[in-house]
């Protein structure tokens, strides 16, 4: 008969109820009953089901391995007496390095990031010291040239946060598996590499990853091939890397989720010849192996971050502005011009432009004809552009507002059922009010037009 005092070396096993799997705590690996019973003793898993059961799984830095009397749910935590939640977060091992001996690493960082280095160091140190705190923006670290050493420069970060708390995934896989298989979200650092050649998928990639870069949401749904689906606190810190500034990551003009540092350093900073550059990076790796990794990890674990506001929007760098402007298509500019035209004061050319609270695409086409944007009318009318339109409208600062009184969500104006778009900055209630105001105004306009025709 197995009892609590007689499980000895098998004390690290827990039953994960509802999955028919059993978790080995040191590695958080899930095993079927047959494997556990073969490793321990016959019938051991039945004893685990009764005496050492886990009711939910999460990833929550700063909390104990077994979180008692709570269940991780979509809204955060639910109190449940007698429940046990397994925390998949494993802290890094103690760091024993000299934080003052980091000159090779710091010199390379200065060559790569220049004036942006200080913000990057604060961000990295905050991740190392407070993985339980969500930094409300990600980092985009890019360079025009390949082989400058930016990936190598990030190596010590793995040691600082714990190798097992550092995940890496390509941009394409992150986009394709964002909601179907995304165990990497349970990480202190998520490095999304190779952000390039996404084409029109750039918009979908931004939509798929924007919730990872900043909160809300306060929780994320993790889908793991082996552990199933479970909710975690949204504390992941995202770093994007790219060699493509203008056709890599898409950012909307109102973006507050990304700090962009772009290196214009050429590979020559590591040496004038291929042999010299090879020796430079080999030398840096030797320094890492001789204790440099531990030194940088110690530096990040002790750097003063008291003045770093993790919830504040990031500074807007020149590289950030370059990406914003590169994402502005001809259609974006034409839509912006029409909205500005609609927001002008007919009687005061000096007055500020106040864009409309709401509009339909029919109104945009009508106003585009008035201000001479004929190409925009053709572009909006082309069915091939139907999937692009929501992104263009979102970039202009508007979002579709559903009609709460219609199953289709559309608004009736005359004989048509149309989508209405309202300013994103408005509350949901105010968006609905703006849509209703627009319907009334359009109906009144049509009535006046009809009376003029009759007259």
C-alpha positions as CSV (number, residue, x, y, z in Angstrom):
1,X,0.0,0.0,0.0
2,X,1.5,3.3,-1.0
3,X,1.2,6.2,1.5
4,X,2.4,9.8,1.7
5,X,5.4,9.0,3.7
6,X,6.5,6.0,1.6
7,X,6.8,7.5,-1.9
8,X,10.4,8.5,-1.5
9,X,12.1,9.3,-4.8
10,X,8.7,9.3,-6.6
11,X,7.6,12.4,-4.7
12,X,8.0,14.5,-7.8
13,X,5.1,12.8,-9.7
14,X,1.6,14.4,-9.8
15,X,-1.6,13.3,-11.5
16,X,-3.0,15.9,-14.0
17,X,-6.7,15.3,-13.7
18,X,-8.7,15.2,-16.9
19,X,-5.8,14.4,-19.1
20,X,-4.8,10.8,-18.1
21,X,-1.3,12.1,-17.9
22,X,1.2,12.3,-15.0
23,X,3.6,15.1,-14.5
24,X,7.3,14.9,-13.4
25,X,8.0,18.1,-11.6
26,X,11.7,18.6,-12.2
27,X,11.2,18.7,-16.0
28,X,7.4,19.4,-16.2
29,X,7.2,16.4,-18.5
30,X,3.9,14.6,-19.0
31,X,3.9,10.8,-19.1
32,X,1.1,8.2,-19.6
33,X,0.2,5.9,-16.7
34,X,2.0,2.9,-18.1
35,X,5.3,4.7,-18.2
36,X,4.9,6.0,-14.6
37,X,3.8,2.6,-13.2
38,X,6.7,0.8,-15.0
39,X,9.1,3.4,-13.5
40,X,7.6,3.3,-10.0
41,X,5.3,0.5,-8.9
42,X,2.1,-1.1,-10.1
43,X,-1.0,1.0,-9.3
44,X,1.0,4.0,-8.3
45,X,-0.9,6.3,-10.7
46,X,-4.2,5.4,-9.1
47,X,-2.7,6.5,-5.8
48,X,-1.6,9.8,-7.5
49,X,-5.1,10.3,-8.8
50,X,-6.4,10.2,-5.3
51,X,-3.7,11.9,-3.3
52,X,-1.5,14.1,-5.5
53,X,-3.8,15.6,-8.1
54,X,-3.3,18.8,-10.2
55,X,-6.5,20.5,-11.2
56,X,-5.0,23.1,-13.6
57,X,-1.6,24.2,-15.0
58,X,-0.3,27.7,-15.5
59,X,2.9,29.7,-15.9
60,X,3.3,32.3,-13.2
61,X,6.7,33.7,-12.2
62,X,6.8,34.7,-8.5
63,X,4.4,32.1,-7.3
64,X,5.2,28.6,-5.7
65,X,5.5,25.4,-7.7
66,X,2.1,24.1,-6.4
67,X,-0.4,27.0,-6.0
68,X,-3.0,25.9,-3.5
69,X,-6.7,26.8,-3.4
70,X,-6.6,28.5,-6.8
71,X,-7.4,27.6,-10.4
72,X,-6.0,29.4,-13.4
73,X,-8.8,30.6,-15.7
74,X,-9.4,33.0,-18.5
75,X,-10.0,35.9,-16.2
76,X,-6.9,35.3,-14.1
77,X,-7.4,33.3,-10.9
78,X,-10.5,31.6,-9.4
79,X,-10.5,30.7,-5.7
80,X,-11.3,27.0,-5.2
81,X,-10.7,25.4,-1.8
82,X,-8.7,22.2,-2.1
83,X,-7.6,22.8,-5.7
84,X,-4.0,22.6,-6.8
85,X,-2.5,24.4,-9.8
86,X,1.0,23.4,-11.1
87,X,3.2,26.4,-11.9
88,X,5.4,25.6,-14.9
89,X,7.7,28.5,-14.2
90,X,11.1,27.3,-12.9
91,X,13.4,30.1,-11.6
92,X,16.9,30.4,-13.0
93,X,19.7,28.8,-11.0
94,X,21.7,31.2,-8.7
95,X,24.0,33.5,-10.7
96,X,27.7,33.7,-9.6
97,X,29.4,36.3,-11.8
98,X,31.1,39.7,-11.6
99,X,28.7,42.3,-12.9
100,X,31.6,44.8,-13.2
101,X,33.4,42.6,-15.8
102,X,31.3,43.0,-18.9
103,X,33.3,45.3,-21.1
104,X,33.4,43.1,-24.3
105,X,29.7,42.6,-24.2
106,X,28.9,46.2,-23.4
107,X,31.3,47.5,-26.1
108,X,29.5,45.3,-28.7
109,X,26.1,46.6,-27.5
110,X,27.3,50.2,-27.9
111,X,28.5,49.6,-31.4
112,X,25.1,47.9,-32.3
113,X,22.6,50.1,-30.6
114,X,24.2,53.5,-29.9
115,X,21.9,55.9,-28.0
116,X,19.2,53.2,-27.7
117,X,21.4,50.9,-25.6
118,X,20.3,52.3,-22.3
119,X,16.6,51.6,-22.9
120,X,17.4,48.1,-24.1
121,X,19.6,47.4,-21.0
122,X,16.8,48.5,-18.7
123,X,14.3,46.3,-20.6
124,X,16.5,43.2,-20.4
125,X,17.4,43.8,-16.7
126,X,13.7,44.2,-15.9
127,X,13.0,40.9,-17.5
128,X,15.8,39.2,-15.5
129,X,14.8,40.7,-12.2
130,X,11.0,40.8,-12.4
131,X,9.7,38.1,-14.8
132,X,6.3,38.4,-13.0
133,X,5.9,42.0,-14.3
134,X,4.6,42.6,-17.8
135,X,6.6,45.2,-19.7
136,X,4.0,46.9,-21.8
137,X,6.1,46.9,-25.0
138,X,8.3,44.6,-26.9
139,X,11.7,45.2,-28.5
140,X,12.4,45.1,-32.2
141,X,16.2,44.7,-32.6
142,X,17.3,44.9,-36.2
143,X,20.3,45.6,-38.4
144,X,20.6,46.4,-42.1
145,X,23.6,44.1,-42.5
146,X,23.7,40.4,-41.5
147,X,26.5,39.0,-39.3
148,X,26.8,42.1,-37.1
149,X,26.4,40.0,-33.9
150,X,23.0,41.0,-32.6
151,X,22.0,37.4,-31.9
152,X,25.3,36.6,-30.2
153,X,24.9,39.8,-28.1
154,X,21.6,38.4,-26.7
155,X,23.2,35.1,-25.6
156,X,23.8,36.0,-22.0
157,X,20.1,36.8,-21.6
158,X,19.4,33.1,-21.7
159,X,21.5,32.6,-18.6
160,X,20.0,35.6,-16.9
161,X,16.4,34.4,-17.1
162,X,17.1,30.7,-17.2
163,X,17.6,28.7,-20.4
164,X,14.2,27.0,-19.9
165,X,12.5,30.4,-19.7
166,X,13.8,31.5,-23.0
167,X,11.9,30.5,-26.1
168,X,12.7,31.1,-29.8
169,X,10.4,30.8,-32.8
170,X,10.5,32.0,-36.3
171,X,8.1,34.7,-37.4
172,X,6.4,32.5,-39.9
173,X,5.8,29.7,-37.3
174,X,4.7,32.2,-34.7
175,X,2.0,33.5,-37.1
176,X,0.9,30.1,-38.3
177,X,0.7,28.5,-34.9
178,X,-0.3,31.6,-32.9
179,X,-3.6,30.0,-31.6
180,X,-3.1,26.3,-32.3
181,X,0.3,25.3,-30.8
182,X,2.0,28.1,-28.9
183,X,3.8,26.7,-25.8
184,X,6.4,29.4,-26.2
185,X,4.1,31.9,-24.5
186,X,5.1,30.5,-21.2
187,X,8.5,32.2,-21.3
188,X,10.3,35.1,-19.6
189,X,11.7,35.9,-23.1
190,X,10.2,35.0,-26.4
191,X,12.6,35.7,-29.3
192,X,10.7,35.9,-32.6
193,X,13.4,35.7,-35.3
194,X,13.5,36.2,-39.1
195,X,10.8,38.8,-39.3
196,X,10.8,39.3,-43.1
197,X,9.2,38.4,-46.4
198,X,5.7,38.3,-44.9
199,X,4.1,40.4,-47.6
200,X,0.4,41.0,-47.0
201,X,0.7,38.5,-44.1
202,X,2.4,41.3,-42.2
203,X,-1.0,42.5,-41.1
204,X,-2.1,39.0,-39.9
205,X,1.2,38.6,-38.2
206,X,0.8,41.9,-36.3
207,X,-2.8,40.9,-35.3
208,X,-1.6,37.4,-34.2
209,X,1.2,38.7,-31.9
210,X,0.1,42.1,-30.7
211,X,-1.5,40.7,-27.5
212,X,1.9,39.1,-26.7
213,X,3.7,42.4,-26.9
214,X,1.6,44.3,-24.4
215,X,-1.4,43.9,-22.1
216,X,-4.3,43.8,-21.9
217,X,-5.2,41.0,-22.2
218,X,-4.0,40.0,-18.7
219,X,-4.0,36.3,-19.5
220,X,-3.1,34.2,-22.6
221,X,-4.3,30.8,-23.7
222,X,-1.5,28.3,-24.2
223,X,-2.0,25.3,-26.4
224,X,0.6,22.6,-25.8
225,X,0.7,19.4,-27.9
226,X,1.5,17.4,-24.7
227,X,0.0,19.4,-21.8
228,X,-3.2,20.5,-23.5
229,X,-4.7,24.0,-23.3
230,X,-4.3,26.2,-20.2
231,X,-4.4,29.9,-19.2
232,X,-1.3,31.8,-18.0
233,X,-0.6,35.3,-16.8
234,X,0.4,37.6,-19.7
235,X,4.0,38.3,-18.5
236,X,5.9,37.2,-21.6
237,X,8.6,39.6,-22.9
238,X,8.8,39.6,-26.7
239,X,12.0,40.4,-28.7
240,X,11.8,40.5,-32.5
241,X,14.9,40.4,-34.7
242,X,15.1,41.3,-38.3
243,X,17.4,42.4,-41.1
244,X,14.4,44.0,-43.0
245,X,13.4,47.4,-41.7
246,X,10.9,48.5,-44.3
247,X,9.3,45.2,-45.3
248,X,9.6,43.3,-42.1
249,X,7.4,44.0,-39.1
250,X,4.2,46.0,-39.8
251,X,3.4,48.7,-37.2
252,X,0.3,51.0,-37.3
253,X,0.7,54.7,-36.8
254,X,-0.8,54.6,-33.3
255,X,1.5,51.8,-32.2
256,X,2.5,51.9,-28.5
257,X,3.6,48.3,-28.2
258,X,7.1,48.3,-29.8
259,X,10.5,49.9,-29.1
260,X,12.5,49.8,-32.3
261,X,16.3,49.9,-32.2
262,X,18.0,49.6,-35.6
263,X,21.7,49.1,-36.1
264,X,23.4,50.7,-39.1
265,X,26.7,49.1,-38.0
266,X,28.4,47.2,-40.8
267,X,30.2,43.9,-40.2
268,X,33.5,45.8,-40.3
269,X,33.0,46.8,-36.7
270,X,34.1,43.3,-35.9
271,X,37.2,43.5,-38.2
272,X,38.3,44.6,-41.6
273,X,38.6,41.1,-43.0
274,X,36.7,37.8,-42.8
275,X,39.5,36.3,-40.7
276,X,39.5,39.2,-38.3
277,X,35.7,39.1,-37.9
278,X,35.8,35.4,-37.3
279,X,38.4,35.9,-34.6
280,X,36.4,38.7,-33.1
281,X,33.3,36.5,-32.6
282,X,35.4,33.5,-31.6
283,X,37.1,35.6,-29.0
284,X,33.8,36.9,-27.7
285,X,32.6,33.3,-27.4
286,X,35.7,32.3,-25.5
287,X,35.1,35.2,-23.1
288,X,31.5,34.0,-22.7
289,X,32.7,30.4,-22.0
290,X,35.3,31.6,-19.5
291,X,32.7,33.4,-17.3
292,X,31.5,36.2,-19.4
293,X,28.0,34.8,-19.7
294,X,27.8,34.6,-16.0
295,X,29.1,38.1,-15.6
296,X,26.5,39.6,-17.9
297,X,23.8,37.6,-16.3
298,X,24.9,39.0,-12.9
299,X,24.9,42.5,-14.4
300,X,21.3,42.1,-15.7
301,X,20.2,40.7,-12.4
302,X,21.6,43.7,-10.4
303,X,21.3,46.7,-12.8
304,X,19.3,49.5,-11.2
305,X,15.9,49.5,-12.9
306,X,14.0,51.6,-10.3
307,X,13.4,54.4,-12.7
308,X,12.2,52.1,-15.5
309,X,8.5,52.3,-16.0
310,X,7.3,49.0,-17.3
311,X,3.8,50.3,-18.1
312,X,4.8,53.5,-19.9
313,X,4.7,53.6,-23.7
314,X,8.1,53.2,-25.2
315,X,10.1,56.1,-26.8
316,X,9.5,56.6,-30.5
317,X,12.8,56.2,-32.3
318,X,13.7,57.3,-35.8
319,X,13.7,53.6,-36.8
320,X,10.1,53.3,-35.4
321,X,9.1,56.3,-37.6
322,X,10.8,54.8,-40.6
323,X,8.7,51.6,-40.2
324,X,5.5,53.5,-39.7
325,X,6.0,55.5,-42.9
326,X,7.1,52.5,-44.9
327,X,3.8,50.8,-44.0
328,X,1.8,53.7,-45.3
329,X,0.5,52.7,-48.7
330,X,-0.9,54.9,-51.4
331,X,-4.4,53.8,-50.3
332,X,-3.6,54.6,-46.6
333,X,-2.6,58.2,-47.7
334,X,-5.7,58.6,-49.9
335,X,-8.0,57.4,-47.1
336,X,-6.3,59.8,-44.7
337,X,-6.8,62.7,-47.2
338,X,-10.5,61.9,-47.6
339,X,-11.1,61.7,-43.9
340,X,-9.2,65.0,-43.5
341,X,-11.4,66.5,-46.2
342,X,-14.5,65.3,-44.4
343,X,-13.2,66.9,-41.2
344,X,-12.3,70.3,-42.6
345,X,-14.1,73.5,-41.6
346,X,-15.7,74.9,-44.8
347,X,-15.7,78.4,-43.4
348,X,-12.3,78.5,-41.7
349,X,-9.2,77.3,-43.5
350,X,-7.2,77.8,-40.3
351,X,-9.3,75.7,-38.1
352,X,-8.1,72.3,-36.9
353,X,-9.3,69.3,-38.8
354,X,-11.7,67.1,-36.8
355,X,-12.2,63.8,-38.5
356,X,-15.8,62.3,-38.4
357,X,-16.7,60.0,-35.6
358,X,-18.2,57.5,-38.0
359,X,-18.5,56.7,-41.7
360,X,-19.5,54.1,-44.3
361,X,-17.5,53.2,-47.4
362,X,-20.2,54.7,-49.5
363,X,-19.6,58.0,-47.7
364,X,-15.8,57.7,-48.3
365,X,-16.4,57.1,-52.0
366,X,-18.8,60.0,-52.2
367,X,-16.3,62.3,-50.5
368,X,-13.4,60.9,-52.5
369,X,-15.2,62.0,-55.7
370,X,-15.6,65.5,-54.3
371,X,-11.9,65.9,-53.5
372,X,-10.6,64.2,-56.6
373,X,-9.4,60.8,-55.2
374,X,-10.9,58.8,-58.1
375,X,-8.3,56.0,-57.8
376,X,-9.4,55.3,-54.2
377,X,-13.0,54.8,-55.4
378,X,-11.9,52.1,-57.8
379,X,-9.7,50.5,-55.2
380,X,-12.5,50.3,-52.6
381,X,-14.9,49.0,-55.2
382,X,-12.6,46.2,-56.3
383,X,-13.7,42.9,-54.6
384,X,-10.0,41.8,-54.6
385,X,-9.3,44.3,-51.9
386,X,-12.1,43.3,-49.5
387,X,-9.7,41.5,-47.1
388,X,-7.3,44.5,-47.1
389,X,-9.9,47.1,-46.3
390,X,-10.2,46.4,-42.6
391,X,-6.5,46.8,-42.1
392,X,-6.5,50.1,-44.0
393,X,-9.4,51.4,-42.0
394,X,-7.8,50.3,-38.7
395,X,-4.6,52.1,-39.7
396,X,-6.7,55.3,-40.2
397,X,-7.8,54.9,-36.5
398,X,-11.3,53.4,-37.0
399,X,-12.9,50.1,-36.3
400,X,-16.2,48.5,-37.4
401,X,-19.1,49.0,-34.9
402,X,-21.7,46.3,-34.9
403,X,-25.4,47.1,-34.8
404,X,-26.6,45.6,-31.5
405,X,-30.2,45.4,-32.9
406,X,-29.3,43.3,-36.0
407,X,-28.0,39.8,-36.2
408,X,-25.8,40.7,-39.1
409,X,-24.3,43.6,-37.2
410,X,-25.0,45.9,-40.2
411,X,-26.9,49.2,-40.2
412,X,-29.8,49.9,-42.5
413,X,-29.5,53.2,-44.4
414,X,-32.3,53.4,-47.0
415,X,-32.4,50.1,-48.8
416,X,-28.9,49.1,-47.9
417,X,-27.4,47.2,-45.0
418,X,-23.9,48.7,-44.5
419,X,-20.9,48.4,-42.2
420,X,-20.2,51.5,-40.2
421,X,-16.8,52.4,-38.9
422,X,-16.2,54.5,-35.8
423,X,-13.2,56.1,-34.2
424,X,-11.2,53.6,-32.1
425,X,-10.7,56.1,-29.4
426,X,-14.4,56.2,-28.5
427,X,-16.0,54.0,-26.0
428,X,-18.2,51.2,-27.3
429,X,-21.3,53.0,-26.2
430,X,-20.2,56.2,-27.9
431,X,-19.3,54.3,-31.1
432,X,-22.9,52.9,-31.2
433,X,-24.2,56.4,-30.7
434,X,-22.0,57.8,-33.4
435,X,-23.3,55.1,-35.8
436,X,-26.9,55.9,-35.0
437,X,-26.2,59.6,-35.5
438,X,-24.7,58.8,-38.8
439,X,-27.7,56.7,-39.9
440,X,-30.1,59.6,-39.0
441,X,-27.9,62.1,-40.8
442,X,-27.7,60.0,-44.0
443,X,-31.5,59.4,-44.0
444,X,-32.1,63.1,-43.6
445,X,-29.6,63.8,-46.4
446,X,-31.4,61.4,-48.7
447,X,-34.7,63.0,-47.9
448,X,-33.4,66.4,-48.7
449,X,-32.0,65.2,-52.0
450,X,-35.3,63.6,-52.9
451,X,-37.2,66.9,-52.1
452,X,-34.8,68.8,-54.4
453,X,-35.4,66.3,-57.2
454,X,-39.2,66.7,-56.8
455,X,-38.9,70.5,-56.7
